[in-house]
Amino acid sequence: MILAILAALTPSLSHAQAATSAPKIYSCRDSTGKILRSDRLPPGCVELKEMNTDGSTRGDVPPSLSPAENAERFECERRNAELRSEQRDLVRRDQVLVTKFPNEARHKKAREDALDDVRRSVRQSEERIGQLLKDRKPLLDEAEFYKRKELPPMLKQQLDSNDALLGAQKQLSQNQQGEMVRINRVFDDQLVQLRKLWAGGLAAPAKYLDCSAAAIRKER
């Protein structure tokens, strides 16, 4: 029985070995439209096919890329590597965010805590501005006695110092107000993303570039 099976398989095995050992023949069409046939890969082919010995087509063979096209594919693959890295960073960021804020109440408390720190600083600045304005009033009252006259050096120095401190404190208060706006904007953006994550949403998949030889040639 075994011998019979082997005998039946022998023609198929012989045919497969013959097909494997058969020399490859390539049909190349160059840029002028001329057809060349060779047992080696000819250069400069616009269209390249692998042929059987009976003249039938075995399949298309993509021609090799030029140095410029290879450089484009390398850049394309480099950009895709960057996109994959950015995608991993986005997923990691979302995981950290949803772990830190598992619900909206936790996120709201964090916002209020961050704003409270700045509000305290704003109150301190406003108190300092009020004190400087209070200190300034007797100086201005004294300066009234020197209308159309040069102020005494000490009085002028005190007014200049008060001006400088008042200007610096007002700038600080303005910066603190801007910080409150920035904090609210950050937490608003986080909340938009968190609501998607709490609902089971994930980071949108990256759109990778097509770095195939066909795509590279099409771009050119």
Disulfide bonds with the S-S distance in Angstrom:
Cys28-Cys45 2.06
Cys76-Cys211 2.02
